[in-house]
């Protein structure tokens, strides 16, 4: 009898263990949404070339972020030959404007997949090309053919499946069911944005993580705020450097003057011309010049991982010196998206002076006829600096120099430029109510 009781007890304990194990297994399956199996929804979803949707083989013009790419297309699709593609059904973390966690990984994922593709096709969701709410971007499915495959893969779906989209479209979309399933699977598997972990490429500090376009178009909102942004250092003058960054969405450069004051040591090694840097500092309004700048930079050598550090990203970069038209520089305007407040998630369109938006960027201008000149002579360090009033057609442009010397060390004066035609390279600056081009070296002025 005792043996029978022991046997029954063992059987009961075994049943409990099996039940617990089964319960744990069922719970895991429920969490994964795939009964414990990973489904490759991308592999299961095929491009049907015979469907009634619009399709076009394309090549990449420029990468914007994880869910936006510009493609070259025939003029019958877009008058300017560019299709600004907004990927349907996804929303990756922002890598433009306000920078978000996992932005770099999403952007890099898209770029790597398309860069290695042997063919790319964009597809509409129905029988026509559709635009988003801005009217400037087309909503498309993006298919690419990897180098080692004969089949196209849906990049929208692959981004979702890898947990790099923070939201998903509806099942009413053409591939909505697969997108929804892939999205739930990525959440269950806690991939990337759903991992609950910190993004290793994101700086978790007290600064607003931005790009220079966003900062330039919303500068007054960040008055006295701590900001962080990336860019290339183009010039160093008077305890300040100029930092610029290209924005593929608008095909423009945006810049900022960064004042480092009398800092020494490691920070100055970071702030060298040609370095790409991550700047962390405070936005301030420079009353004397009537311009905005970033100041208060720090570098803590003993804490290299401090998110408040200004750091170097790469070396050997060059100023863009984007060639600009004199009349556009003097009178042109640009419409740009802005935020009404830092708390707002809505945007509005504001019209800017073209020169305002490209402040502190490196530019070039050709065929300026010097018609007047003024030399500073007030007993200060700027004695010998010149303002050259130039004319291009019917447009007047001021070129401001620091004190310039030729290769032999001789001071350059008005007579070296007066009534001559010149090409210039410099920085867009603002002084006494007007925009000008500021030149820092004699080699940046070419006399015809």
C-alpha positions as CSV (number, residue, x, y, z in Angstrom):
1,X,0.0,0.0,0.0
2,X,2.8,2.4,0.9
3,X,4.5,1.7,-2.5
4,X,1.2,2.4,-4.3
5,X,0.8,5.7,-2.4
6,X,4.4,6.7,-3.3
7,X,3.8,5.8,-6.9
8,X,0.6,7.9,-7.0
9,X,2.4,10.8,-5.3
10,X,5.2,10.7,-8.0
11,X,2.7,10.6,-10.8
12,X,0.8,13.6,-9.3
13,X,4.1,15.6,-9.0
14,X,5.0,14.7,-12.6
15,X,1.6,15.8,-13.8
16,X,2.0,19.2,-12.0
17,X,5.4,19.7,-13.6
18,X,4.1,18.8,-17.1
19,X,1.2,21.2,-16.6
20,X,3.5,24.0,-15.4
21,X,5.8,23.4,-18.4
22,X,2.9,23.4,-20.8
23,X,1.6,26.6,-19.2
24,X,4.9,28.3,-19.6
25,X,5.2,27.1,-23.2
26,X,1.7,28.3,-24.0
27,X,2.4,31.7,-22.4
28,X,5.5,32.1,-24.5
29,X,3.6,31.2,-27.7
30,X,0.9,33.7,-26.8
31,X,3.5,36.4,-26.3
32,X,5.3,35.7,-29.6
33,X,2.0,35.5,-31.5
34,X,3.6,32.9,-33.7
35,X,3.4,29.7,-31.6
36,X,7.1,30.0,-30.9
37,X,8.0,30.1,-34.5
38,X,9.4,33.1,-36.4
39,X,7.6,33.7,-39.6
40,X,9.4,35.4,-42.5
41,X,6.5,37.5,-43.8
42,X,8.8,39.2,-46.3
43,X,9.7,35.9,-47.9
44,X,6.0,34.9,-48.1
45,X,4.9,38.2,-49.7
46,X,5.6,38.4,-53.5
47,X,5.5,41.3,-56.0
48,X,2.8,40.6,-58.6
49,X,3.9,42.4,-61.8
50,X,0.5,41.6,-63.4
51,X,-1.6,43.5,-60.8
52,X,-3.4,46.7,-61.7
53,X,-1.1,48.8,-59.4
54,X,1.3,51.4,-60.8
55,X,4.9,50.2,-60.9
56,X,8.2,51.8,-61.9
57,X,11.8,50.7,-61.7
58,X,13.8,53.4,-60.1
59,X,17.3,54.3,-58.9
60,X,18.2,56.2,-55.7
61,X,18.8,59.9,-55.9
62,X,19.2,60.4,-52.1
63,X,18.5,58.7,-48.8
64,X,16.5,60.8,-46.3
65,X,15.7,58.5,-43.4
66,X,14.3,55.1,-42.6
67,X,10.9,55.7,-44.3
68,X,11.7,58.3,-47.0
69,X,13.9,58.0,-50.1
70,X,14.2,60.2,-53.2
71,X,14.3,58.2,-56.5
72,X,15.0,59.2,-60.1
73,X,11.8,58.6,-62.2
74,X,10.6,59.4,-65.7
75,X,9.1,62.9,-66.2
76,X,5.7,61.5,-66.8
77,X,5.6,60.5,-63.1
78,X,7.2,63.6,-61.8
79,X,8.0,66.8,-63.7
80,X,11.4,67.3,-62.1
81,X,12.3,63.6,-62.5
82,X,12.3,63.0,-58.8
83,X,9.9,60.9,-56.8
84,X,10.0,61.7,-53.1
85,X,8.9,58.3,-51.7
86,X,7.2,58.0,-48.4
87,X,7.1,54.3,-47.5
88,X,3.5,53.1,-47.0
89,X,2.3,51.6,-43.8
90,X,5.4,52.4,-41.7
91,X,6.7,55.2,-39.4
92,X,10.4,54.8,-38.5
93,X,12.0,56.9,-35.7
94,X,13.0,60.4,-36.9
95,X,16.5,61.1,-38.1
96,X,15.7,64.5,-39.4
97,X,14.3,67.4,-37.3
98,X,14.0,66.2,-33.8
99,X,16.2,63.1,-33.6
100,X,14.7,60.0,-32.0
101,X,16.0,56.7,-30.5
102,X,16.8,54.0,-33.1
103,X,16.8,56.6,-35.9
104,X,20.3,55.7,-37.1
105,X,19.6,52.0,-37.2
106,X,16.4,52.5,-39.2
107,X,18.1,54.9,-41.7
108,X,21.1,52.6,-42.1
109,X,18.9,49.6,-42.6
110,X,17.1,51.2,-45.5
111,X,20.3,52.6,-47.0
112,X,22.1,49.2,-46.9
113,X,19.3,47.3,-48.4
114,X,18.8,49.6,-51.3
115,X,22.5,50.3,-51.9
116,X,23.1,46.6,-52.4
117,X,20.1,46.0,-54.7
118,X,20.4,45.1,-58.3
119,X,16.9,46.5,-59.0
120,X,14.4,48.7,-57.2
121,X,10.7,49.0,-58.0
122,X,8.2,51.4,-56.4
123,X,4.5,50.3,-56.4
124,X,1.4,52.3,-55.7
125,X,-1.3,50.9,-53.4
126,X,-3.9,51.0,-56.2
127,X,-4.1,51.9,-59.8
128,X,-2.8,55.5,-59.5
129,X,0.2,57.3,-57.9
130,X,-0.9,58.8,-54.5
131,X,0.6,61.6,-52.5
132,X,0.7,62.1,-48.8
133,X,-1.0,64.9,-46.8
134,X,1.8,67.4,-47.6
135,X,1.2,66.9,-51.4
136,X,5.0,66.7,-51.9
137,X,5.7,63.0,-51.4
138,X,4.3,59.8,-53.0
139,X,3.0,57.0,-50.9
140,X,4.6,53.8,-52.2
141,X,5.7,50.2,-51.6
142,X,9.4,49.8,-52.2
143,X,10.6,46.5,-53.6
144,X,14.3,45.7,-54.0
145,X,16.1,42.7,-55.5
146,X,19.2,41.6,-53.4
147,X,22.3,40.8,-55.3
148,X,22.0,37.1,-54.4
149,X,18.4,36.7,-55.3
150,X,16.0,36.7,-58.3
151,X,13.0,37.7,-56.1
152,X,12.0,41.2,-55.0
153,X,11.6,41.8,-51.3
154,X,9.2,44.4,-49.8
155,X,11.4,46.9,-47.9
156,X,8.4,48.4,-46.1
157,X,7.5,45.0,-44.7
158,X,11.1,44.1,-43.9
159,X,11.5,47.3,-41.9
160,X,8.4,46.4,-39.8
161,X,9.5,42.8,-39.4
162,X,12.8,43.9,-38.0
163,X,11.2,46.1,-35.3
164,X,12.3,49.4,-36.9
165,X,8.9,51.0,-37.4
166,X,7.1,52.5,-34.4
167,X,3.7,52.2,-36.0
168,X,2.0,50.2,-38.7
169,X,-0.6,51.0,-41.4
170,X,-4.0,49.3,-41.6
171,X,-5.1,45.9,-42.9
172,X,-6.9,47.9,-45.6
173,X,-3.6,48.6,-47.3
174,X,-2.6,46.2,-50.1
175,X,-0.1,44.3,-47.9
176,X,-1.8,45.3,-44.6
177,X,-2.4,41.8,-43.3
178,X,1.3,40.8,-43.6
179,X,2.4,44.2,-42.2
180,X,0.1,43.8,-39.2
181,X,1.3,40.2,-38.5
182,X,5.0,41.2,-38.9
183,X,4.5,44.2,-36.6
184,X,2.9,42.1,-33.8
185,X,5.7,39.5,-34.2
186,X,8.4,42.2,-33.9
187,X,6.7,43.5,-30.7
188,X,6.4,40.0,-29.3
189,X,10.0,39.3,-30.0
190,X,11.0,42.7,-28.6
191,X,13.1,43.7,-31.6
192,X,14.9,47.1,-31.6
193,X,12.3,49.8,-30.9
194,X,10.3,47.3,-28.9
195,X,13.3,45.9,-27.0
196,X,12.9,48.1,-23.9
197,X,16.7,48.7,-24.2
198,X,18.6,51.8,-24.8
199,X,19.6,52.6,-28.4
200,X,23.5,52.3,-28.4
201,X,23.7,55.0,-31.1
202,X,21.5,57.6,-29.2
203,X,22.8,60.2,-26.8
204,X,20.7,60.1,-23.6
205,X,21.6,63.6,-22.3
206,X,19.7,66.7,-21.4
207,X,20.1,68.4,-24.8
208,X,17.6,68.5,-27.6
209,X,18.9,66.1,-30.3
210,X,18.3,68.0,-33.6
211,X,19.5,68.4,-37.1
212,X,20.7,71.8,-38.4
213,X,17.7,72.3,-40.7
214,X,15.3,72.0,-37.8
215,X,17.4,74.2,-35.6
216,X,17.8,76.9,-38.2
217,X,14.0,77.0,-39.1
218,X,12.9,77.0,-35.4
219,X,15.8,78.8,-33.9
220,X,13.9,81.3,-31.7
221,X,12.1,78.4,-30.0
222,X,15.4,77.1,-28.7
223,X,16.6,80.4,-27.2
224,X,18.7,79.6,-24.1
225,X,18.1,75.8,-24.6
226,X,20.8,73.2,-24.7
227,X,20.9,71.5,-28.1
228,X,23.0,68.8,-29.9
229,X,23.6,68.5,-33.6
230,X,26.1,67.2,-36.2
231,X,27.9,69.0,-38.9
232,X,31.2,69.8,-40.7
233,X,33.5,72.6,-39.5
234,X,34.3,74.9,-42.4
235,X,36.0,77.9,-40.9
236,X,37.6,79.0,-37.7
237,X,37.7,82.8,-36.9
238,X,37.5,85.1,-33.9
239,X,37.0,82.3,-31.3
240,X,34.2,80.8,-33.3
241,X,33.8,78.0,-35.8
242,X,31.1,77.6,-38.5
243,X,29.3,74.3,-38.8
244,X,27.2,73.2,-41.7
245,X,25.1,70.1,-42.7
246,X,23.5,69.0,-46.0
247,X,19.8,68.2,-46.0
248,X,18.8,65.9,-48.9
249,X,15.1,66.6,-48.4
250,X,15.4,70.3,-49.4
251,X,18.8,70.0,-51.2
252,X,20.1,72.8,-49.1
253,X,22.9,73.3,-46.6
254,X,22.1,74.7,-43.1
255,X,24.7,76.2,-40.7
256,X,25.4,77.6,-37.3
257,X,28.1,79.8,-35.8
258,X,29.5,78.1,-32.7
259,X,31.4,80.2,-30.2
260,X,34.0,78.4,-28.2
261,X,35.5,81.4,-26.5
262,X,38.9,80.9,-24.8
263,X,38.7,77.1,-24.4
264,X,41.9,75.2,-24.8
265,X,43.2,71.7,-25.0
266,X,41.2,68.7,-26.2
267,X,38.1,70.8,-27.3
268,X,40.2,72.8,-29.7
269,X,41.6,69.6,-31.3
270,X,38.0,68.6,-31.9
271,X,37.0,71.9,-33.4
272,X,39.4,71.8,-36.3
273,X,38.4,72.8,-39.8
274,X,37.5,69.6,-41.8
275,X,36.3,67.7,-38.8
276,X,32.7,66.4,-38.6
277,X,31.6,66.9,-35.0
278,X,28.7,66.5,-32.7
279,X,28.2,69.9,-31.0
280,X,26.5,70.3,-27.7
281,X,25.9,73.8,-26.5
282,X,23.4,76.5,-25.6
283,X,21.5,78.6,-28.2
284,X,22.0,82.4,-27.6
285,X,21.2,85.5,-29.5
286,X,24.3,87.6,-30.3
287,X,22.9,91.1,-29.9
288,X,25.9,92.9,-31.5
289,X,25.8,91.0,-34.7
290,X,22.0,90.4,-34.7
291,X,22.5,86.7,-35.2
292,X,22.1,83.4,-33.4
293,X,25.0,81.3,-32.2
294,X,25.7,78.2,-30.0
295,X,28.0,78.6,-27.1
296,X,29.0,77.0,-23.8
297,X,30.7,74.0,-25.3
298,X,32.4,71.5,-23.0
299,X,34.6,68.4,-23.3
300,X,35.2,66.3,-20.2
301,X,38.3,64.2,-21.0
302,X,37.8,62.0,-17.9
303,X,34.2,61.2,-19.0
304,X,34.5,60.5,-22.8
305,X,31.0,59.0,-22.9
306,X,29.3,62.0,-21.3
307,X,26.4,62.9,-23.6
308,X,27.1,66.6,-22.9
309,X,30.5,66.3,-24.6
310,X,31.3,67.9,-28.0
311,X,32.9,65.1,-29.9
312,X,34.7,64.4,-33.2
313,X,33.0,62.0,-35.6
314,X,35.4,62.1,-38.6
315,X,38.2,64.0,-40.2
316,X,39.1,65.2,-43.7
317,X,35.8,66.8,-44.7
318,X,35.6,69.9,-46.9
319,X,33.3,72.9,-47.0
320,X,30.5,72.7,-49.6
321,X,31.0,76.2,-51.0
322,X,27.6,75.8,-52.7
323,X,27.5,78.2,-55.7
324,X,24.6,80.6,-55.3
325,X,22.9,83.1,-57.6
326,X,23.3,86.7,-56.7
327,X,19.6,87.6,-57.2
328,X,18.4,84.6,-55.2
329,X,20.8,85.5,-52.4
330,X,19.6,89.1,-52.3
331,X,15.8,88.7,-52.7
332,X,15.0,85.0,-52.8
333,X,12.6,83.3,-50.3
334,X,12.0,79.7,-49.2
335,X,8.9,78.1,-47.6
336,X,9.8,75.8,-44.8
337,X,8.0,73.7,-42.2
338,X,8.2,75.1,-38.7
339,X,6.8,74.3,-35.3
340,X,4.5,76.9,-33.5
341,X,6.0,75.7,-30.2
342,X,8.3,73.1,-28.7
343,X,5.3,71.2,-27.3
344,X,3.4,71.1,-30.6
345,X,3.3,68.1,-32.8
346,X,1.8,70.1,-35.6
347,X,3.8,72.1,-38.1
348,X,3.1,75.2,-40.2
349,X,4.7,76.7,-43.3
350,X,6.7,79.9,-42.8
351,X,8.4,82.0,-45.5
352,X,12.1,82.8,-44.9
353,X,14.6,84.9,-46.7
354,X,16.8,82.5,-48.7
355,X,19.9,84.0,-47.2
356,X,18.5,83.6,-43.7
357,X,18.1,79.9,-44.1
358,X,21.7,79.5,-45.4
359,X,23.3,81.6,-42.7
360,X,26.7,80.4,-41.6
361,X,27.0,78.0,-44.5
362,X,29.9,78.0,-47.0
363,X,29.0,79.5,-50.4
364,X,30.6,80.7,-53.6
365,X,29.6,83.4,-56.0
366,X,31.0,84.3,-59.4
367,X,31.5,87.3,-61.6
368,X,31.0,90.1,-59.0
369,X,32.0,93.5,-60.3
370,X,33.5,95.6,-57.4
371,X,31.9,99.0,-57.7
372,X,32.6,100.5,-54.3
373,X,34.8,99.7,-51.2
374,X,35.1,100.7,-47.6
375,X,38.0,99.9,-45.3
376,X,37.7,99.8,-41.5
377,X,39.9,102.3,-39.8
378,X,38.8,102.9,-36.2
379,X,42.0,102.0,-34.3
380,X,40.9,98.4,-33.6
381,X,42.0,94.9,-34.6
382,X,39.8,95.1,-37.6
383,X,41.6,98.0,-39.2
384,X,42.3,97.0,-42.8
385,X,39.2,94.8,-43.2
386,X,37.2,95.7,-46.2
387,X,33.6,95.8,-47.4
388,X,33.4,95.4,-51.1
389,X,30.2,96.4,-52.7
390,X,29.7,94.3,-55.8
391,X,27.3,94.1,-58.6
392,X,26.0,91.1,-60.6
393,X,23.7,92.3,-63.3
394,X,21.2,94.5,-61.5
395,X,21.9,92.9,-58.1
396,X,24.2,94.3,-55.4
397,X,26.0,92.0,-53.0
398,X,28.3,93.0,-50.1
399,X,31.5,91.0,-49.6
400,X,33.1,91.5,-46.2
401,X,36.7,90.5,-45.5
402,X,38.9,90.2,-42.5
403,X,42.3,91.8,-42.8
404,X,43.9,90.1,-45.8
405,X,47.5,89.6,-46.8
406,X,49.0,88.2,-50.0
407,X,51.4,85.3,-50.2
408,X,54.3,87.7,-49.5
409,X,52.7,89.0,-46.4
410,X,51.7,92.4,-47.9
411,X,48.4,93.9,-46.8
412,X,45.7,93.8,-49.5
413,X,43.8,97.0,-49.9
414,X,40.8,98.4,-51.9
415,X,43.0,99.1,-54.9
416,X,43.6,95.3,-55.3
417,X,39.9,94.8,-56.0
418,X,38.3,98.1,-57.0
419,X,36.6,98.0,-60.4
420,X,37.7,94.4,-60.9
421,X,35.6,91.3,-61.4
422,X,36.0,88.7,-58.7
423,X,34.9,85.2,-57.7
424,X,34.5,84.6,-53.9
425,X,34.2,81.8,-51.4
426,X,33.1,82.5,-47.9
427,X,30.4,82.2,-45.2
428,X,26.9,83.8,-45.3
429,X,26.8,86.4,-42.6
430,X,24.5,89.2,-41.4
431,X,25.6,92.7,-40.5
432,X,23.8,96.0,-40.0
433,X,20.5,94.8,-41.5
434,X,21.7,93.0,-44.6
435,X,23.2,89.7,-45.6
436,X,26.7,89.5,-46.9
437,X,29.4,87.0,-47.8
438,X,32.3,87.0,-45.3
439,X,35.7,86.0,-46.6
440,X,38.6,84.9,-44.4
441,X,41.5,84.3,-46.7
442,X,43.0,86.0,-49.7
443,X,42.9,82.7,-51.6
444,X,39.1,82.7,-51.4
445,X,39.0,85.8,-53.7
446,X,39.9,85.2,-57.3
447,X,40.5,88.3,-59.4
448,X,39.6,87.9,-63.1
